[in-house]
């Protein structure tokens, strides 16, 4: 990843320098191209999600989880079945209006195997048949043939015949003509893809002898014949599915009096070890008695049941088998990924609960001190770009501070009169520094150059501080090892559903995380809304950089690598205005995600370095990569498999597992809210947040990955602010309508 593909905020609208570098000036409003490109943001992630769901649906289909019908019909009368069928042989021919049966000649045995191919037992049965130079007929289901095409190819290559046993193994007497046609055609499609053949022999599921035909099954047999198939039942049942023992299987499979037989066995559906062992004895014993084991058509002296498939039908079959194989591999990978995310989720939650408790106990002790109290004045830097709606509330909240401060507002080329608003307030110790639009990092560096004091607080132009925020934020500098302090950013506009979801995220995800990272000494990000720095620490690492779109994460990692401690001040609360629409939230989180990935890539060499840099590289970077990049990308799998389990089962266990994960999250969220002394009522929306909000974050992160891997350029996009957060005394306001604002409850 090239960390310089996106240069901070240098491409904001109105930046003449950026325009000159590109060699041309905009002729259209900057919003026009964004409107045209907006659908493309969602296109590729949406296609990937659709493909994922399609693969899961296909897996459910070939595992008989879709359209499966396991009903088995009780016997029915035989009044309308011709006597010659009931008294005839096991091969029933109803093709072209015929109603005849065929039998296998004496001393000929046709071994038939139902329900396969099975990856464990079919190869062993094939090995025994090959060893004794015998052939048989395998009546395969479409689901198994689709999943194990190599075994079907082996059957054909080794001279065995393959017959249809339907796709999903339903009792066809319950099915309509169209469903029967579908079962046959899908079964043939699987054979075409697996071995390049069609077959003309068919065995109905749950069939037995010819004399078991009744008024429900025989019409199906006639219909099957009208479609060009021979129906093959049996006249010798080994009953191997009951696992009666090897001797009993051999006894039941042995023809009586030297007659020919079609023997029913199974190569799938359970433990077939007795079948394999019985075959190994049965074949040589009957061969010594003069029996021959061949294919059905050989025994009947008829043309082969197999016909080669070519052209479009072959391509369709091969495409089908390929897609089924892909779905198997993908879903197997998803199961592994789900296991990974499960481990990550529970490890993260466990670490958060344990280490946040350690952090809270440590900093809340009555005798806890960072060092000598910090009473010296502080410079507060407020970078502002078109913050006319928010800047007055921001500056006035600083004037209520109980710690001595100077305020430096850096107007970054605003076109809405932001600087004039601040100057018009005529407040003491408030200065405005103007610059052409150059981006937030440049504005902060400009502010540092104009700051008078050694401790510097940075905040956003849409944020308000409480009276004690600055004082609480700078107290950790009593420890000379501390180079930067992260404050407690809170969502002020939490009255909407999307605001409530972000409120949960801030309290649970961000602030509980910061307690954990504080204890581990690898805090990844000082929030731009509320953070403090030693000027000397910033100067040593070169100040704020525009190498990434997440300058706050970049500078935090740089400080760690330089040996400074970065800590969390839970009482330094700041109220910020969170995005109020999905599009604005997308823009913000897309920048955060992509910027975080850029920062990780920029500081990747820390993994192999020594000293403080190596410690952060081998502890901090892996944790950030796992918990902030990998885990959110995989987290939606929890919901995908919830949906899959609800549709295909087992429903009860699926719901129980999902509720278990939700319960763990709820415990963590409740604990985080308790630590932050927040009202628990906002957690009512937690289940909905986990279902919907997580998907949005997944798409955002996926799009960030795509942008990074393709070398795309992500521009800074200014969020539209409403000014809803702000009031004297730093009490956040909530909007009830366009003209009314009230304190947060």
TAHUGI-V247412 format. One record per pair of residues at least 4 apart in sequence whose C-alpha atoms are under 6 Angstrom apart, sorted by the first residue. I is the first residue (numbers start at 1). J is the second residue. D is the distance in Angstrom with one decimal. If there is no record, write none. Layout:
I/J/D
I/J/D
This chain:
1/708/6.0
3/547/5.8
3/548/5.9
3/598/5.4
4/547/5.4
5/713/5.8
6/713/5.7
6/714/5.9
7/546/5.4
7/547/5.7
8/546/4.6
8/548/5.8
8/549/4.8
9/439/3.9
9/716/5.4
10/438/5.1
10/439/5.1
11/18/5.8
15/437/5.3
19/24/5.8
19/25/5.3
34/38/5.8
42/46/5.7
45/699/5.9
55/327/4.8
59/327/5.8
60/65/4.8
60/66/5.8
61/65/5.7
61/66/4.8
62/143/4.6
64/68/5.2
64/168/5.8
65/648/5.5
68/168/5.8
69/170/5.2
70/170/5.9
76/214/5.7
77/214/5.7
77/215/5.8
78/214/4.3
78/215/5.2
80/215/5.7
83/87/6.0
84/88/5.4
86/210/5.5
86/211/4.1
88/101/5.5
89/101/5.1
89/102/5.0
89/103/4.6
90/210/5.6
90/232/6.0
90/233/5.1
90/234/5.1
90/235/6.0
91/101/5.3
91/102/4.9
91/231/5.8
91/232/4.6
92/101/4.4
92/231/5.1
93/99/6.0
93/100/5.3
93/101/5.8
93/230/5.3
94/98/4.6
94/99/4.8
94/222/5.5
94/225/4.5
95/225/4.4
95/226/5.2
95/228/5.7
104/260/5.1
104/299/6.0
105/260/5.0
106/259/4.3
106/260/4.1
107/258/5.4
107/259/5.6
107/260/5.0
107/291/4.7
108/260/4.7
108/291/5.6
108/292/5.1
109/260/5.6
109/261/4.9
109/262/6.0
109/293/5.1
110/136/5.9
110/262/4.7
110/293/5.9
110/294/5.9
111/136/4.8
111/263/5.0
112/136/5.8
112/137/4.7
112/138/5.7
112/263/5.8
112/264/5.2
112/265/5.9
113/138/4.8
113/265/4.8
113/266/4.5
113/267/5.6
114/139/5.0
114/266/4.7
115/140/5.4
115/141/5.8
115/268/5.4
116/140/5.0
116/267/5.6
116/268/4.9
117/122/5.7
117/144/5.7
118/122/5.2
118/268/5.2
121/267/5.8
122/267/5.4
125/276/5.7
129/133/6.0
129/134/4.9
134/293/5.2
135/160/5.4
135/293/5.8
135/294/4.7
135/295/5.9
136/160/5.4
136/294/5.8
136/295/5.3
137/160/5.9
137/161/4.7
137/162/5.5
138/162/4.8
139/162/5.8
139/163/4.4
139/164/5.3
139/165/5.3
140/164/5.7
140/165/5.3
141/165/4.9
141/166/5.4
141/167/4.9
142/146/5.9
142/167/3.9
142/187/4.3
142/190/5.6
143/167/5.6
145/149/5.3
145/190/6.0
146/190/5.2
146/321/5.5
149/194/4.4
153/157/6.0
153/195/4.8
154/158/6.0
155/160/5.3
156/160/5.4
163/199/6.0
163/201/5.1
163/202/5.4
164/202/4.7
165/203/5.3
165/204/6.0
166/183/5.1
166/184/5.7
166/187/5.7
167/183/5.1
167/187/4.9
169/205/5.8
171/205/6.0
173/216/5.8
173/217/5.6
175/179/5.9
182/186/5.9
188/198/6.0
189/317/5.0
191/195/5.7
191/197/6.0
192/196/4.2
192/197/4.9
192/314/5.8
192/317/4.9
193/317/3.6
193/318/3.9
193/321/5.5
196/308/6.0
196/309/5.3
197/307/5.4
197/308/4.5
197/309/5.0
198/306/5.6
198/307/5.1
199/305/5.2
199/306/4.7
200/229/4.9
200/305/5.1
201/229/5.4
201/230/4.8
202/231/5.0
202/232/5.9
203/231/5.6
203/232/5.1
208/233/5.8
209/233/5.9
209/234/5.3
209/235/5.5
213/217/5.9
213/218/5.7
214/218/5.8
224/229/5.9
225/229/4.9
234/262/5.1
235/262/5.7
236/253/6.0
236/262/6.0
236/263/4.7
237/263/5.7
237/264/4.9
238/249/5.2
238/252/4.9
238/253/4.6
238/264/5.9
240/249/5.9
244/248/6.0
246/274/5.5
246/278/5.0
274/278/5.9
278/282/5.8
279/283/5.8
286/291/5.5
287/291/4.8
297/301/5.8
297/302/4.9
297/304/5.7
309/314/5.5
310/314/5.0
315/319/6.0
326/330/5.9
327/331/5.9
334/338/5.9
338/342/6.0
341/345/5.8
341/631/6.0
343/347/5.9
344/348/5.8
346/350/5.8
348/352/5.9
351/355/5.6
352/356/5.5
352/516/5.5
355/516/5.0
356/515/4.9
356/516/5.2
359/515/5.9
360/364/5.8
363/368/6.0
370/476/5.2
370/478/5.2
370/479/5.4
371/478/4.2
371/479/5.4
372/478/5.3
374/475/5.5
377/404/4.8
377/405/5.2
378/405/4.7
378/453/5.8
378/455/5.3
378/456/5.9
379/405/5.7
379/406/4.9
379/451/5.9
379/453/5.7
379/456/4.9
380/407/4.8
380/456/5.9
380/457/4.6
380/458/5.8
381/408/5.0
381/458/4.9
382/409/4.7
382/459/5.5
382/460/5.9
382/461/5.8
383/409/5.9
383/410/4.7
383/443/5.9
384/410/6.0
384/411/5.1
384/412/5.9
384/461/5.2
385/412/5.2
385/414/4.9
386/414/4.7
386/416/5.5
386/418/5.9
387/391/5.5
387/418/5.8
388/418/4.6
389/723/4.8
390/462/5.1
390/723/4.5
391/461/5.7
393/726/4.8
393/727/6.0
394/463/5.7
394/464/4.7
397/464/5.6
397/465/5.5
397/728/6.0
397/729/5.9
397/730/5.2
400/467/5.3
401/467/4.1
402/467/5.6
402/468/5.9
403/471/5.4
406/429/4.9
407/430/4.6
408/430/6.0
408/431/5.0
408/432/5.9
409/432/4.8
410/432/5.9
410/433/4.7
410/434/5.8
411/419/5.9
411/434/4.8
412/435/5.4
412/436/5.9
412/437/4.8
413/435/5.8
413/436/4.6
413/437/4.2
420/424/5.9
438/442/5.9
441/544/5.2
441/545/5.9
441/546/5.8
454/535/5.3
455/533/6.0
455/534/5.0
455/535/6.0
456/532/5.6
456/533/5.3
457/531/5.8
457/532/4.1
458/531/5.4
458/532/6.0
459/528/5.7
459/529/4.4
459/530/4.9
460/529/4.8
463/575/5.5
463/576/4.4
464/574/5.8
464/575/5.3
464/726/5.9
464/730/5.7
465/469/5.8
465/574/4.7
465/730/5.4
466/730/4.5
469/473/5.9
469/572/4.3
469/573/5.6
472/572/5.0
473/569/6.0
473/572/5.1
477/482/5.7
481/564/5.9
481/565/5.8
482/564/5.8
482/565/4.5
482/566/5.9
483/533/5.9
483/534/5.4
483/537/5.7
483/564/5.1
483/565/5.6
484/532/5.5
484/533/4.3
484/566/4.9
485/531/5.6
485/532/5.1
485/566/5.6
485/567/5.0
485/568/5.7
486/526/4.7
486/531/4.8
486/568/4.8
487/530/5.1
487/531/5.5
487/569/5.2
487/572/5.1
488/570/5.4
488/572/5.6
488/573/4.7
489/573/5.9
489/574/4.9
490/574/5.9
490/575/4.9
491/503/5.3
491/575/5.7
491/576/5.3
492/575/5.2
492/576/5.5
492/577/5.7
492/725/5.6
492/732/5.4
493/499/6.0
493/577/5.9
493/734/5.5
494/499/4.2
494/500/4.7
501/689/5.9
502/506/6.0
504/508/5.7
505/509/4.9
506/510/4.9
507/511/5.2
508/512/5.3
508/669/5.3
508/672/5.3
509/513/5.8
514/518/5.8
517/521/5.8
517/522/5.2
517/523/4.7
518/523/5.6
518/567/5.4
522/620/4.9
525/552/5.9
525/553/4.4
525/556/5.6
526/531/5.8
526/552/5.7
528/552/6.0
538/543/4.8
539/543/5.4
548/595/5.4
548/598/5.8
549/595/4.3
550/592/6.0
550/595/4.3
550/596/5.9
554/599/5.2
559/564/5.5
560/564/5.3
561/612/5.5
561/613/3.8
563/612/5.0
577/725/5.9
579/584/5.4
579/585/5.2
582/586/5.9
586/590/5.7
589/593/5.8
590/594/6.0
590/700/5.4
591/595/5.7
592/596/6.0
593/701/6.0
594/704/5.0
600/604/5.9
606/613/5.2
606/614/5.1
606/617/4.3
607/614/5.5
607/617/4.0
607/618/5.1
609/614/4.5
610/614/4.4
614/618/6.0
615/619/6.0
616/620/4.7
617/621/5.1
621/625/6.0
622/626/6.0
623/627/5.9
624/628/5.3
625/629/5.0
626/630/4.9
626/631/5.8
627/631/5.2
631/635/5.8
633/698/5.3
637/641/6.0
641/645/5.8
644/648/5.9
645/649/4.4
645/650/5.8
645/651/5.4
645/654/5.5
646/651/4.9
655/659/6.0
659/663/5.9
662/666/6.0
666/670/5.9
673/677/5.8
673/678/4.9
689/693/4.9
690/694/5.4
698/702/6.0
706/710/6.0
707/711/5.9
707/712/4.7
725/732/5.1
725/733/5.0
726/732/5.2
726/733/5.8
727/731/5.3
732/743/5.8
732/744/5.9
733/741/5.8
733/742/5.1
733/743/4.4
733/744/5.6
734/741/5.5
734/742/5.3
734/744/5.9
735/741/4.6
736/740/5.7
